[in-house]
Amino acid sequence: MAKEKKRKEPPSDAAPPQGGEGEGKRERKGKKAKKHKAEAILPSQIKNKEKRSELHAKLKREKKAEKRKLARERSQAIRRAEELGEQPPERQVPRTIENTREPDETVCRPDDQELFAGNDADEFNAVLKQHIIPKVLITTCRFNSGRGPAFIEELMQVIPNSHYVKRGTYELKKIVEYAQNRDFTSLIVVHTNRREPDALLIMGLPDGPTAHFKLSKLILRKDIKNHGNPTSHKPELVLNNFTTRLGHRVGRMIQSLFPQDPNFRGRRVVTFHNQRDYIFFRHHRYIFETKESKVASKDKKAKTSESKSQPEKQVICRLQECGPRFTLKLLTLQHGTFDTKSGEYEWVHKPDMDTSRRRFFL
Amino acid sequence: MPRTTVVESPGCPPLRALTTDILGLVKVVEAHAKPAGAAKIVETWGAPDASRAIVAASLADRAADPVLAVARKNGVVELLNPLNGNALAAVKTVGPAPTDGGAEGDPLVALHLFTRQSSDSMLGTFIACTDKGKASMRSITKENAASGSGAGPSTTWDVCSGGNVQFCSVDHGESYAMFGGKGIEMNLWDITSCSKMWSAKSPRANSLGIFTRPWFTAGTFLCKEDHRKIVACTNDHQVRLYDTALQRRPAISVDFRESPIKAVAADPNGHDVYIGTGTGDLASFDMRTGKLLGCYIGKCSGSIRSIVRHPELPLIASCGLDSYLRIWDTNTRQLLSAVFLKQHLTTVVIDSHFSVEEPEETKSKQPESLVEAEAEVRKEKKKKKSKTVEEDEAEAEFRKEKKKKKSKSIDEDETEAEAEFWKEKKKKKSKTIEEDETEAEAVVRKEKKKKKSKTVEEDEEQVGVVDHYDSDGEMHVRKEKKKKKSRTIEEDEERDSDDEMCTPKRRKSGERSKSLKKSKKQHIA
């Protein structure tokens, strides 16, 4: 919407030079500022390159100065308000793609009783209500090499109670059957292409949905600077921004991979952060440390006695990243288990959905 | 850059649709003529309970005493009143052994409620078919509906020995039913005698000798009158036309994309069908030739479970796993309305007798407005007669006047009046089409308003008289006269400015009058 506005503005500014003389009355009615602006020549109207670039540079300089001036005014206003003890003026919020997202009626509302009833009826309910302990089977595509095995190794450290089974030459449907017989609750298939993991298939069992994700930006633990090695505690789980009904469902699906009773002693946290339909995976270990604040330590030795008498303690949180780092993007969500021939899809990404940058589905 | 403009949806005509979902809720969606356009959810019946999920529904679409039958996952068929959602009867219909264990092993998959009523004491008759192929026909009388257990006469027969039935469809005359499913060829049954009339034969193996097992996912009778033409859709994305009088193999078989076809509905014109697939593609086919007529493009992203065609209006409703009820225009293949209903939907039915209420209102209004319009035309005619010149001459005169006074607005008014006149003539011709008429009226009214607003702007001193709700032609005449007077009185400057303001309009009006004259001449000729 904002974009359209922007696009519309330039013509309205540029149009008057042509029709300016003809429409005397409109001008008379009093839009002198506009008339004045219209007289200015745009750089694009100049044919000589040197002159054009000169004018362009001049305009750019002016614009920059204007911006700086406004910023200064704002900061002064804030300072003044602070001095007077008033409420500082509201900060301007930059317009981003996320906060100008297209309105979506499928966004979940906390007061929606049907949503909770739907949650109680869905496939993950037994796991999430802790009636069943999640048990995950991890397998691969047929030819697994390159970073695939390393990734799986790390994935198994991330997800507790996960078991790796060699794919062999079995069909995926056979493996689903195998997993169902052994009471697995989820199945993950890591797909590699050119020795590089590029897709993730997460399946709820026995009749849960099948989500097909594109996997990208994979960074393994050894490539992360100052990485830590995770412990075997049950991790905490953070799911961010899964707002719509589809997002909610995907979120619950991811949630059902992990045990619902984390060991907080382990201080491990696994994050799935959704932003613009991309799900970012991170795995951290955190620690809360009480530290003497820097202000106290910076003070001169002259005041050492004072600072020692009142050691200003501050609790800070430090993070250490461990485990892999990757990004997922949902391609399809299939009803039922893996079935390419007769499968019904709950959601398929189609190219005609990409007509707007501000439309998100998760 | 992707195109960001949106084609304006013309909005939904008055409509009432009922959807059922996997939580056992029945939701009523209505679109009204008054705040024209979007359909809205009006009512929700039932409490969310996954064990009572609705698997199939059927509506006996009668003007008087309609009944909605819903088949639940636990093997109960309920009869509801589709107007207020009251339960009329509930019958346990699972095969010979109506126990819970049996219900779980052999759930209901298809249901059809008969539209024709054998007698007044009868609440309804329905066919229910289970997954294993146990079809049963039962009728429920009004007396023992309350007790629930006492169902009327029932007949049960086995459609097939092995395989899973996936659908059942009954023809318009309601004497034949067809069944099909996974591992079952198409079957045509005579309901009255419960005997199999015809069964299909699978197509020959292809050039590689590969033979596919039959797996039918949806089917319907093609024509209302003819029960012999059957359209069946398969899991391997084929649309097939069977002619039961002719042969057992399909007459036409067409492939559509690459996902299984999940729903099919026939058009009342007797040759078109609408199909929906497992990936949310909706298309229409002409089954005389097997040609794809076109796809319905919207942001439909989930499997389509049910399609239903409105019996009179040219629109279809589709619903499915993406939780949206979508209403499409079949002529333009445009999305008219989409309603988010929060759950995975299983079936949609359209209550075609809903629209009866609102046309009555419009009808009651129309005579008045027609009379008004006619009166207006008459007055305009009088006005012209009073000038004792024919229309063309009057125009010429006006043009002269225009040259003299430089006030073309009269001419404009004149041409507009003419336009009105012609529209109303047309209107009289097309009295049969109600909607067009009302639209034209709306246009006329708009024009009137425009005129009024103009008069308000132009002679502000004399505005006191203007009444927005009064729309008599006389008023117009008076105002025009006033305008003329005010023109002459007005100062030069203002006139100039007015002229400047109106230059483009004048040009337009000139063009319009020319074209009108042409058309008039043609008309006279």
Contacts between the chains, C-beta under 8 A, distances in Angstrom:
chain1	res1	chain2	res2	distance
A	3	B	4	7.7
A	4	B	4	7.2
A	23	B	500	7.5
A	24	B	500	6.7
A	25	B	497	5.4
A	25	B	500	5.3
A	25	B	501	6.5
A	105	B	340	4.8
A	106	B	323	7.5
A	106	B	340	5.7
A	112	B	342	7.5
A	113	B	48	7.6
A	114	B	23	7.3
A	114	B	25	7.7
A	114	B	48	6.1
A	114	B	342	5.1
A	114	B	343	6.9
A	115	B	342	7.2
A	117	B	23	5.9
A	117	B	48	3.3
A	117	B	49	7.8
A	118	B	23	6.4
A	118	B	48	7.2
A	118	B	342	7.1
A	118	B	343	6.1
A	120	B	50	7.2
A	121	B	22	7.2
A	121	B	23	6.1
A	121	B	48	7.3
A	121	B	50	3.3
A	245	B	323	6.8
A	245	B	342	7.0
A	335	B	303	6.6
A	335	B	321	5.8
A	335	B	344	7.9
A	341	B	235	7.3
A	341	B	236	7.4
A	341	B	260	7.4
A	342	B	215	7.4
A	342	B	235	4.9
A	342	B	260	4.9
A	342	B	278	7.4
A	343	B	259	7.6
A	343	B	260	7.8
A	343	B	278	6.3
A	344	B	260	7.6
A	344	B	262	6.6
A	344	B	278	4.5
A	344	B	303	3.8
A	344	B	321	6.3
A	345	B	259	7.6
A	345	B	278	6.0
A	345	B	279	5.2
A	345	B	280	6.9
A	345	B	301	7.6
A	345	B	302	6.2
A	345	B	303	5.4
A	345	B	321	7.1
A	346	B	302	5.1
A	346	B	303	7.1
A	346	B	321	4.6
A	346	B	322	6.9
A	346	B	344	7.4
A	347	B	301	5.0
A	347	B	302	5.8
A	347	B	321	8.0
A	347	B	322	6.6
A	348	B	279	5.0
A	348	B	280	6.3
A	348	B	301	5.2
A	348	B	302	7.5
A	349	B	301	7.5
A	350	B	280	7.7
A	350	B	299	7.8
A	350	B	301	6.2
A	352	B	297	6.6
A	352	B	299	7.1
A	353	B	299	5.8
A	353	B	301	7.0
A	354	B	2	6.5
A	355	B	2	4.5
A	355	B	3	6.7
A	355	B	4	6.7
A	356	B	2	7.3
A	356	B	4	6.5
